[in-house]
Amino acid sequence: SWGLNYPDLRGERLTSRQGRNRGGILVTPGKYSVTMAQRVDGKTTVLQGPQEFNVVAVYDGALPRKSYDEMNDFRKDIIALQQDLTATNTELSKALSRISAMMRAADKAENRSDELFEKLETARKSLLAIDKAMNGDDVKDEIGERSNPTPNDANRLGWVAFGNTYGPTGNHKGAYERAKKQLVGLKGKLANMLNTTIPAMEKELERIGAPWVEGQGLIKD
């Protein structure tokens, strides 16, 4: 059976999210087709189809719905933003783990460098600040206080905007623009950390004789 939704297009991680493989945003009413196929050893063979069918709105609401073109355009924008969020959150999480590993490696180095430890701690705090801006304030969440709006709020925006057949509202579009603008600024900060700050500190780790850290790739002969 099909739940009248697209696949989850927010992006794929290296590890499959077992038990969370639900579908994505609901489709726009229109003409679709179904095909039955089998895939064995990477080879796909069509068994039946394609068979066309129509998806229609169940009823008309009190307000006239948005055009299907407007729905489809906003859906594409939301999916692109959600993929951007997945990539940013994934790289941010990896960077935090990497900094922790670099600090442990620095503790085992042949030559101690207090200056490098200070740089690593500064980088860790900068990454935590980006994480807080992306995900909200955990302390506020614990006591029931509401955090400021974050880019990750847009992960729910698709379901809110397309959980009905009306289409995106002005508030939905405003929330999208706000999340996108926030994400652009935070990505710039994270990119600088990934492309400049962390590689520079890795060279310092090598200089003081620290062991290999995951993420540095193959050891050059």
N, C-alpha and C positions, 0 to 999 in steps of 0.2 A: 504494500500500500504506500501511498505518497501523501505526505502531510501538507501539500500545496506550498512548499517552501523551497528555496534554493539550498544547495549544500552550504555548510558553514565555510565561508570564504575569508575568515579573518586571518588565515595564514597557518602554515603547518610547522610544527616543531619537530625536532629529531625524534622525540619520544612521543608515541601515540597517547592521546588522552583517553584512556579506557573509561567507558561508562559516561563520557561527556560528549559523545558523537551525535548530538542532536542536530537537526537541520538549522538553516539560517533564516534569513528574512523571508516573509511570505511573498509569493509571486504576484505580479499584476494580472488581473483578469485578461484573458486572451486565448489564442490558439496555441496548443502544445502537442507534443507527440511522445509516444512511448515505444521503446524497442527492447526486445529481450535478447540477451547475448550471453555467451559464456567465455571465460578467459582461462586458458590452460597454458602453463609455461610461457606466459607473456603474450600468447597469440589469442586475439579476440575473434570470435565467430558469431555472426548474427544468426539467431534462431527464429525470430519472428518480428515482424514490423517493418517499418514504423507504422503506428496507428495514431491518427490525429484525434484530438478531442478538445473541447472548449472548457475553460475555467471562467465561471461567471460570478459576479457579486451576488450574495444571497438576497440583499434587499437594498433599497435606497434610503440613506439617512435623511435627517431633517435638513441638512445643508448639502448643496451639490458638491460631489467629490471633485478632487483635482483631476486634471487630464492625465491619461496614462503616460504620456510623454514626460510630464513633470514628475510623476512617481518614479519612472524608470531612471531619469537623470539624477534624482536625489538618492535613489538606491545605489547607483554607481558611486556617487560621492561618499556615501556612508561606508560602503564596502572598502573603498580605497583608504579612507581614514582609519578604519578598523585594522586593516593590514599594516598600516604605518604604525599604529599603536602596538600591535603584536611584535613587530620588529624592534621598536624602541624599548618596550618593556623587557624583551628577551635579552637584548644587548646590555641594557642597564643591569639586569640581574647577573649576567655573566661578568660584567665589569666589577661589580661589588665582590663577587666570589674571587675574582682574579686579584683584586687588591688585598684581600685577606690572605690569599696564598702567597703573595709577594711579601707581605709582612712576616709570615712564618719563614719564608726563605731567607729574608734579611737577617733573621735571628740566628740562622745556621751558617751565615757567611764566614769566610776565612778572616775578613777584616770588617770590623764593626763600623757603621756609619750612622751616627745620630742624626745627621742632616737628612739622610735618606729616609729615616723613620719619620721625621717631621713632615717630609714631602708626602709620604704614603698616607699619613694620618690626615693631612690637609685634603688629599685626593679622596679619601674615604668619606670625609664630611661633605665634600662637594657632591659626591654621588648620592649620599643620603638626602641632601637637600633637593636634588633632582627627583629622587624617588618620592619624597614627601609632596612635591609639586605635582607629580604624576598620579599619585594614589590617595592623597589626603593625609590628614593627621591621625595617626593611630591612637594617640592619647585622647583626642577629642572623641573618637569613635567609641572608646572604652566607657566614657561617661555619658554617652548619648548626645554629645554636642555635634552640630553639623559642621563639616569641613567646608572650606571654600571650594567652588566648582573646580574640577580637574579635567584634563584631557581624557582620562579613562572613563569619564561619564558617558562619552560617546559610544562606548561598547554596548550600552543599553538603548541608545537612541534609535537603532534600527527596529528593535522590537516595539518601542513606543510609537514610532512614526508609522509602522506598517503592521501593527496589530489589528488594524481595521481596514476598511476599503475606502476611507475618506482621502488619505494621502497626507503628505507632510504639511504641518501648519507653519505659521510665521515663527512661533516659538521653537519648533523643531529646527528650522533653518538657522535661527539665531544661535541656538545651542551648538549646532554644527560649526558655524563660523568661529564661535568663541573657542571651542575645543581645538579646532585646526590651528588657530592663531597661537594658542598656548603651546601646542605641540611643536610648532616650528621653532619657537624660542628655546624650548628645552632640548630639542634635537641638536640645535647649534652648540649648546653647552656640552652635551654628551659627546658629540662628534669631536670636539676639541680635546676632550679627555681621552677618547679612544685613539685618535690619530696623532696626538702630540704628547700629552702629559704622561700617559701610561708607557708608551714606547721609550720615552726618555728615561723613565725610572727603571725600565727593564735593562737598559744599557748600564745604568749605575749598579744594578744588582750583579750583572756580569762582571763589572769592573772590580767589585769587592769580593768576588768569589762565591756568590750565592748559588745554590743548586737550581736546576731546571724547574720551571713553573709551567703547569698545564696552560696551553694557549699560545706558547712560544713556538710551537711547531717542531720540526725535526732539528736535532742538534747537528750543526755543520761540522764537518771534519776539519 
